[in-house]
Amino acid sequence: MSNRFVQRGGWWVVGQFLLLFAISILGITCRATSKSLPIFVCGLALLVASAICGLAGVTALGRNLTPFPKPSAKTELVQRGVYSKLY
């Protein structure tokens, strides 16, 4: 691994990827036994809302988007879109 990868927090990215992979595998193998329609609809609504927020964040960040906790020196602080002040 390069020193730059470690300095920017690359191991945190690897850890997050492994956790998401584990959650995905558990979601596939350990399906819930509840067949309740209201719970399914609520979960689906939360999934859609989170996808919309995620896409809005990606759009607002543009070229500043990075998986690393420490961004590169070329990026700027984004204060528009979902990252703008509401007050």
C-alpha positions in Angstrom: 0.0 0.0 0.0 1.2 3.5 -0.8 1.9 5.9 2.0 -0.7 8.3 0.5 -3.4 5.6 0.8 -2.6 5.2 4.5 -2.4 8.9 5.2 -5.8 9.6 3.7 -7.5 6.9 5.7 -7.6 4.1 3.2 -7.9 1.4 5.9 -11.1 3.0 7.0 -12.4 2.6 3.5 -11.4 -1.1 3.4 -13.1 -1.6 6.8 -16.3 0.0 5.6 -16.3 -2.1 2.4 -15.9 -5.3 4.5 -18.8 -4.3 6.9 -21.1 -3.5 3.9 -20.2 -6.9 2.4 -21.0 -8.7 5.6 -24.3 -6.9 6.0 -25.2 -7.8 2.4 -24.4 -11.4 3.0 -26.4 -11.5 6.2 -29.3 -9.8 4.5 -29.3 -12.5 1.8 -28.9 -15.5 4.0 -30.9 -14.4 7.1 -34.2 -13.3 5.7 -36.9 -12.1 8.1 -39.7 -14.4 8.9 -42.3 -11.5 9.1 -44.4 -11.1 6.0 -46.2 -7.9 7.3 -47.1 -5.6 4.5 -46.9 -2.4 6.6 -43.3 -3.2 7.7 -42.4 -4.0 4.1 -43.9 -0.6 2.8 -42.1 1.3 5.6 -38.8 -0.3 4.8 -39.3 0.4 1.1 -40.1 4.0 1.8 -37.0 4.4 4.0 -34.9 2.8 1.2 -36.2 5.2 -1.4 -35.7 8.2 0.9 -32.1 7.2 1.6 -31.4 6.6 -2.1 -32.7 10.1 -2.9 -30.6 11.7 -0.1 -27.6 9.8 -1.3 -28.0 10.8 -4.9 -28.5 14.5 -3.9 -25.3 14.3 -1.9 -23.4 12.8 -4.8 -24.8 15.5 -7.1 -23.8 18.3 -4.7 -20.3 17.0 -4.1 -19.5 16.5 -7.8 -15.7 16.2 -8.3 -15.2 16.6 -4.6 -16.6 13.2 -3.8 -14.1 10.8 -2.3 -14.4 7.7 -0.2 -11.4 8.7 2.0 -12.0 10.4 5.4 -9.2 12.9 4.5 -9.9 14.6 1.2 -7.1 15.6 -1.2 -5.7 19.1 -1.2 -7.5 19.9 -4.5 -11.0 19.6 -3.1 -13.1 22.4 -1.6 -15.7 22.5 1.1 -19.2 22.0 -0.4 -22.0 24.2 1.1 -24.7 23.8 -1.5 -27.5 21.3 -2.1 -28.1 18.9 0.8 -25.0 20.4 2.5 -26.3 23.9 2.7 -27.4 25.6 5.9 -31.1 25.5 6.5 -31.2 28.4 9.0 
